[in-house]
Amino acid sequence: MIDIRQLTKRYGGNPVLRGVDFQAGRGEFVVVLGQSGAGKSTLLRCMNRLAIADGGELRIDGIDAMRCRDPRALRRKVAMIFQHHHVVPRLTALKNVLTGRLGSVSVLGSCLQLFRRQDIALAHACLARVGLAHKANERTDALSGGQMQRVGIARALAQQPAVILADEPVASLDPHTARAVLEDLRSAARELGITVVCNLHQVDYAREFGDRIVGLAHGRVVFDDRPDTLTEADIERIYAPSAEPAQPAPAPAPGAPIMLAAGLEG
């Protein structure tokens, strides 16, 4: 499902990814561990072309992401979940989830909110999967932070992607809610065959939920194996202090992560 070989990326002359290699199969839940500045977010951004890698090979579900002429074709297969929800507060939970279907409807249909019955049924089913069926008609600004993040997961599922990329999806959540969110993602991987790549800082969550852990340090893979093989020495290597200052990832391009139509608000 995902095949990455010798992927490189620089920002302003500073190397962020230095020859990253890893593969992930269909339905696999892969946790990427690493300290801030290790290149985790940049890796995910390259995978959905929010950033363009400088070199190497990157294939997702048969698409050459490095040379794809139509990024929309790739983004239809790849859904993104961010740390800070990225939901539209004035929309109901259901309408937020329906934005995951925008890539599959016409421009006129999206502007006029003319979703097909099957799209609406799918959105309801996705909310039910994350335990929010009863919140479908509530505005998302009335929901808790954990519920907003689960709306984000439901929106990603409604896209019916081959791959879900989750960038620190539980960083701002309490432990109980964090585990519920990660369980939702793991269930999606196992039951729906969606490959999930999830960036985390927390080693205990990685061991609990990951099918595999990829440790990233200073832009290189320093560990790639099952969670039960992760040793304290491996953790020290993953979190070894960098001799170079961390390079922040650039802000997302306006409108790139979520394509919202003008007629959807209200």
Secondary structure, 3 states (H helix, E strand, C coil): CEEEEEEEEEECCEEEEEEEEEEECCCCEEEEECCCCCCHHHHHHHHCCCCCCCEEEEEECCEECCCCCCHHHHHHHEEEECCCCCCCCCCEHHHHHHHHHHHHCCHHHHHCCCCCHHHHHHHHHHHHHCCCHHHCCCEHHHCCHHHHHHHHHHHHHHCCCCEEEEECCCCCCCHHHHHHHHHHHHHHHHHHCCEEEEEECCHHHHHHHCCEEEEEECCEEEEEECHHHCCHHHHHHHCCCCCCCCCCCCCCCCCCCCCCCHHHCC
